[in-house]
Amino acid sequence: MTSGQLKVEDKTNEVTAMPELLDMLEVEGMPILDASDSETEKR
C-alpha cells in the first residue's frame, strides 16, 4: 500500500491535483483506488 499527500492551490481541488500526485508516486501498472471519488484506474 502506498499513500501520498499533495497540497492543492486555492480555487482548485483534488481532481486537478491527483494526476500530479500519481506521477510523484511509483505506481505504474498498479490499480489505483482514489478515495476522494472512489473510482478505480490502472496507471
KOLTI-404400 format. One line per 5 residues: number of its first residue (from 0); for each residue x, y, z of N, C-alpha, C, O. Coordinates in Angstrom, 3 decimals, always signed. Each point is the difference from the previous one (the first is absolute). Layout:
residues N
NUM> X Y Z X Y Z X Y Z X Y Z  ...
This chain:
residues 43
0> +0.848 -1.159 +0.000 -0.848 +1.159 +0.000 +0.897 +1.226 +0.000 +1.008 +0.063 +0.704  -1.399 +0.893 -1.502 +0.699 +1.278 -0.067 -1.009 +1.107 +0.165 -1.103 -0.069 -0.541  +1.472 +1.085 +1.282 -0.880 +1.156 +0.103 +0.841 +1.252 -0.211 +1.217 -0.011 +0.183  -1.882 +1.076 -0.567 +0.703 +1.254 -0.228 -0.912 +1.165 +0.291 -1.218 -0.140 +0.109  +1.841 +1.287 +0.012 -0.755 +1.209 +0.304 +0.623 +1.149 -0.766 +1.223 +0.091 -0.113
5> -2.059 +0.781 -0.411 +0.465 +1.146 -0.762 -0.919 +1.173 +0.308 -1.222 -0.120 -0.088  +1.812 +1.248 +0.448 -0.804 +1.195 +0.267 -0.531 +0.547 -1.324 +0.751 +0.140 -0.966  -2.038 +0.166 +0.928 -0.589 +0.570 -1.212 -0.050 +1.522 +0.125 -0.140 +0.546 +1.094  +0.253 +0.109 -2.217 -0.043 +1.456 -0.034 -1.421 +0.501 +0.264 -0.965 -0.758 -0.107  +0.850 +2.025 +0.450 -1.311 +0.619 +0.176 -0.789 -0.102 -1.297 +0.571 +0.023 -1.090
10> -1.870 -0.136 +1.215 -0.929 -0.064 -1.136 +0.235 -1.215 -0.892 -0.237 +0.062 -1.206  +0.696 -1.155 +1.784 +0.147 -1.263 -0.714 -0.435 -1.111 +0.941 -0.485 +0.271 +1.098  +0.653 -1.520 -1.517 -0.424 -1.104 +0.858 +0.850 -1.230 -0.268 +0.955 +0.058 -0.775  -1.297 -1.164 +1.409 +0.801 -1.215 -0.125 -0.044 -0.613 -1.398 +0.905 -0.745 -0.375  -1.938 +1.048 -0.393 -0.100 -0.557 -1.354 +1.157 +0.501 -0.866 +0.571 -0.768 -0.774
15> -0.229 +2.035 +0.899 +1.097 +0.542 -0.800 +1.359 -0.380 +0.574 +0.980 -0.052 -0.743  -0.896 -0.213 +2.039 +1.273 -0.346 +0.634 +0.341 -1.483 -0.129 +1.174 -0.365 +0.066  -2.176 -0.494 -0.249 +0.237 -1.440 +0.001 +1.010 -0.463 -1.052 +0.883 -0.789 +0.336  -0.967 +1.240 -1.595 +1.008 -0.450 -0.976 +1.428 +0.361 +0.418 +0.918 -0.799 -0.181  -0.730 +1.982 +0.732 +1.328 +0.424 +0.454 +0.488 -0.885 +1.143 +1.163 -0.401 +0.023
20> -2.042 +0.099 +0.916 +0.366 -0.856 +1.121 +0.358 -1.404 -0.475 +0.990 -0.576 +0.451  -1.778 +0.032 -1.347 +0.277 -1.351 -0.506 +1.319 -0.049 -0.755 +0.700 -1.011 +0.051  -0.348 +2.084 -0.748 +1.285 +0.049 -0.686 +1.161 -0.004 +0.987 +1.080 -0.496 -0.323  -1.283 +1.038 +1.517 +1.046 +0.030 +1.016 +0.210 -1.366 +0.641 +1.104 -0.304 +0.452  -2.143 -0.521 -0.407 +0.076 -1.317 +0.618 +0.388 -1.037 -1.045 -0.310 +0.163 -1.181
25> +0.978 -1.218 +1.599 +0.391 -1.061 -0.918 -1.119 -1.040 -0.037 +0.052 -1.002 +0.713  -1.053 +1.246 -1.540 -1.175 -0.878 -0.040 -0.320 -0.492 -1.409 -1.114 -0.465 -0.245  +2.051 +0.556 -0.676 -0.262 -0.396 -1.379 -0.414 -1.467 -0.069 +0.680 -0.871 +0.543  -1.799 +0.606 -1.214 -0.501 -1.356 -0.168 -0.800 -0.526 +1.171 -0.473 -1.136 -0.035  +0.312 +1.937 +1.069 -0.740 -0.421 +1.182 -1.423 +0.541 -0.044 -0.229 +1.095 -0.514
30> -0.730 -1.849 +1.047 -1.356 +0.545 +0.096 -0.021 +1.139 +1.024 +0.650 -0.076 +1.042  -1.396 +1.117 -1.352 -0.075 +1.184 +0.861 -1.425 +0.135 +0.518 -0.953 -0.005 -0.778  +0.812 +0.125 +2.084 -1.295 +0.307 +0.600 +0.131 +1.356 +0.654 +0.744 +0.172 +0.965  -1.465 +0.773 -1.493 +0.014 +1.372 +0.494 -1.221 +0.179 +0.890 -1.126 +0.028 -0.498  +1.326 +0.090 +1.781 -1.118 +0.091 +0.945 -0.803 +1.288 -0.165 -1.140 +0.074 +0.457
35> +1.712 +0.932 -1.099 -0.741 +1.253 -0.135 -1.181 -0.128 -0.953 -1.002 +0.698 +0.154  +1.117 -1.597 -1.148 -1.138 -0.184 -0.887 -0.293 -1.472 -0.247 -0.872 -0.326 -0.805  +1.574 -0.555 +1.474 -0.236 -1.444 -0.003 -0.048 -0.615 -1.400 -0.802 -0.898 -0.258  +1.651 +1.378 -0.634 +0.113 -0.596 -1.326 +1.298 -0.775 -0.084 +1.000 +0.387 +0.606  -1.009 -1.473 -1.347 +1.194 -0.808 -0.179 +0.583 +0.265 -1.373 -0.722 +0.067 -0.995
40> +2.022 +0.082 +0.953 +0.693 +0.295 -1.258 +1.298 -0.786 +0.007 +0.612 -0.173 +1.054  -0.188 -0.299 -2.201 +1.309 -0.638 -0.100 +0.950 +0.974 -0.656 -0.258 +0.469 -1.108  +1.340 -0.163 +1.766 +0.950 +1.005 -0.448 +1.225 -0.664 -0.540 +0.930 +0.680 -0.433
